[in-house]
Every structure is written in structure tokens, then in C-alpha cells.
Amino acid sequence: MELNKFILAIITVEPAKVSGCGAPVFFADSREEQDRIALYLARITEGVIHDLENGVYILVKH
């Protein structure tokens, strides 16, 4: 079995909506900071940003 897709990071402005996960969590103070963190991490890791539309972004390696 080979794992091809996985969550690299979680970026949120809503800390209460994220808990008990195996991926690193980055907390942002604003949507602008969240966007910037997600963009930088996506560039560094070559991951893809997915907006869950609840104040949480996940960065996924496809």
C-alpha cells in the first residue's frame, strides 16, 4: 500500500475548529495572514491549498 495523498499542514484563523490532528497547525491572526502563510507553505512544499470555507485551509500533497 502506498500513500499518495496526505495533509501537509493546516492553516486557520479559527483555532477552536482544529484539534487532534497529525499535521502541523499554523494559527493566523487574520485572513490576509492566513492567505500569506498558505501561499508560502504551498510554494515551499509544492502542495495544493484547499479552502474548507470555515476559516480553515488545508495544504495537501497530491
KAGI-V660960 format. One record per residue. N is the residue number from 1. RES is the residue in three letters. SS is DSSP state (2 for helix, 1 for strand, 0 for the rest). Layout:
n->(N:N)
res->(RES:RES)
ss->(SS:SS)
//
This chain:
n->(1:2:3:4:5:6:7:8:9:10:11:12:13:14:15:16:17:18:19:20:21:22:23:24:25:26:27:28:29:30:31:32:33:34:35:36:37:38:39:40:41:42:43:44:45:46:47:48:49:50:51:52:53:54:55:56:57:58:59:60:61:62)
res->(MET:GLU:LEU:ASN:LYS:PHE:ILE:LEU:ALA:ILE:ILE:THR:VAL:GLU:PRO:ALA:LYS:VAL:SER:GLY:CYS:GLY:ALA:PRO:VAL:PHE:PHE:ALA:ASP:SER:ARG:GLU:GLU:GLN:ASP:ARG:ILE:ALA:LEU:TYR:LEU:ALA:ARG:ILE:THR:GLU:GLY:VAL:ILE:HIS:ASP:LEU:GLU:ASN:GLY:VAL:TYR:ILE:LEU:VAL:LYS:HIS)
ss->(0:0:0:0:0:1:1:1:1:1:1:1:0:0:2:2:2:0:0:0:0:0:0:1:1:1:1:0:0:0:2:2:2:2:2:2:2:2:2:2:2:2:2:2:2:0:0:1:1:1:1:0:0:0:0:1:1:1:1:1:1:0)
//
